[in-house]
Structures are given as structure tokens and as C-alpha cells.
Amino acid sequence: MKLAHKIIVLAFALNTAIFALSPTAVCIVGAGDMMLGTSFPDSSTLSPKPEKLLSRVADHIREADAAFVNLEGCLMDSGGTPKDCWGKTSRCFIFRMPEHYVDYIIDAGFDAISLANNHARDMGYEAYRRSQAVCDEAGLAHAGIFDAPSTIIERNGLLFGFAAFSPHWGTARMYEYEKVTNIISHLEDTCDIVVVMFHGGGEGENYTHTPREKEIYKSSNRGDVYKFSHTAIDAGADVVFGSGPHVTRAVELYKDRLICYSLGNFCTYRKFNLSGPRGYAPLMKVYTSPSGKFHYAHAIPITQKWPGVPFIDENKQAIKALQILTKEDFPEMDSVIVIDDKGFINKR
């Protein structure tokens, strides 16, 4: 290694270490899609030990000042009306988690969940209303439903604003840009740090790349994730976490704020395809100033072992994907950030 390269690497390491020790460092954790098992049509696909599903990665979540995740499905013991799958019962994905699973989400360290996705209403209108009530009763913040798109939580003396969006019915719509701007701007005026999640884009191994245009998937508008993310930061977002494609996508630094275009499948028990790039994802730890300015991030590589339990990935597949996809999809980032082999994302 050349001397100049050694000095650069040492400078990155020193900067990371100094900021991590700073009393003003703020750690924000984002995770992708989480579905802890479904009781529909029966309980045969529920884990015998659901309290253990997140245990191998929980320490990283609990280190955060505030941690956020997308919940695929509803928290509901009974009732509701299953969505119409047009007779395709073998391909009908309905995710209904027992209500007491909210305790496992909280115990793992999450402070808020996004309900803005295509599974929030799997059991009809009653589904997302019951999910909201269950979260409220347990003290877990939530965002993303059309009439409750955002929330505010206080952690360690800081106010975190959280908003979530998707292109799907019943949720705060990510392509209604004026509303997106108004919601986020209000949080920016009120809070110290604003975190935004979206659930958008095509799905599967053919959708690892991030286009800069509207995505159509199976004749459905899945949003323009690039335009949405930039709109969110222009309005005051400090971190943008994406989910929906079920695979890892690139990261981008825009106006000194980090965008993660897809955090993939985080914990998806039994009902998800975990082959290839669907089976690994980054758990993203973003370190900022108390005002939300990006300092660095650390992608913790996660892999899921069947039937869908997250472990730390010794092969670091998600880190390699972040390096490759960011270089290919955002070549301009090569002069802005560097992603090292340990998953640290630093400004150059």
C-alpha cells in the first residue's frame, strides 16, 4: 500500500473513532423489511420461538439513539377481511402477526415502525387501524398511514421526526410531492433530526439497480425513489431509508444527508424468497451531528438463514453489494464517499 493511501485510510479510521467517542454523536439505525411470521390462514408458519427471531442482531439496534424499521403486514389477532388474491391462493401473501409480537419489536430496540407498504392492509381497513392501536397501547411509534403519516419521538434529549411513504393505497403517497414536502417541512420546523422511510421500487433480483425515473412493476406504479428521496431532503429530511425491492440497493450522499435506496430483507420469516440477493441486507447505522448532518455510517451485513432468521454475515455480502451498486448507479459518489470492506461509509 502506498504511503498516501495509508495516510488516507488512517485519517478515515481516526475520524470515525473520534466521532464515535464524541458525546454529541447521534446514532440512527435503519432496517429494511420485517415480517415476523403470519397467522393467516393458520398458525403453522409462526416461529416456535418468536422472541428469539431478532436476538442475534438486537445489540446493534439497541445501540441507536433511535431505530426504525418497515413492518410488512399487520399486528392483529383476529377479525378483518383478507385481501382479494383473485383466486391465486398459492401466491397470496397475507401477513398477519399476533399482536403481542409488538413486544418483540420493542425489546429488540426499535423505536418506530413504518406502516407505509403494500401489506399494511392485508386484512382490510381494520388491519392498519388495529396495527396503529396495538402500537399506541404498547408505546411503539408508527408512521405512514394516509391520515397519520408522521410522528415525533423524544430520545436522549433530542426530538426525532419520523415520516413514512409508499405508492400504495391507504398510505401516505410518495408521489404526492407537495404533501410530502409539507409533512417533512413541518417536522423540520419542529424536530432536531428528521428520518424518512419509503417503500417503493420494483421487487427482486432484477431490481437491484436504482433508476432515476418512475418504476413500474407488474403494471403498478412503484414510485420514483430518486425524485422522492431528493424531494424529502430538500424539504428537511436528514436521513432517508428505503425498502420495498427486497434486495440491497445503492447509497447516495445528497446535501450532506444519506440516502439508502433499499435496505433489503431484514427479518422475513417463512413466507419470503431468500435466494440470492434477497437473502442478505445491510442494517444501517448512521452517525450524525445533533442537527442531523452526516458524519459517517456503518453497514452491518445481515444474512437470513431459512426459515428467515437474521444473523451477522461473515461473508459481508451486503457490503460488497453496496460497494458495487453505488459505484455503478451513482458514479459521481466516487469523489464524495468511500465504502470500505468493513462497511464504514465515510466522506472523502
Secondary structure, 3 states (H helix, E strand, C coil): CCHHHHHHHHHHHHHHHHHHHCCCCEEEEEEEEEECCCCCCCHHHCCCCHHHCCCCCHHHHHCCCEEEEEECCEECCCCCCCCCCCCCHHHCCCCEECCCHHHHHHHCCCCEEECCCCCCCCCCHHHHHHHHHHHHHHCCEEECECCECEEEEEECCEEEEEEEEECCCCECECCCHHHHHHHHHHHHHHCCEEEEEEECCCCCHHHCCCCCCCCEECCEECCCHHHHHHHHHHHCCCEEEEECCCCECCEEEECCEEEECCECEEEECCCCCCCHHHHEEEEEEEEECCCCCEEEEEEEEEEEECCCEEEECCCCHHHHHHHHHHHHHCHHHHHCEEECCCCEEEEC
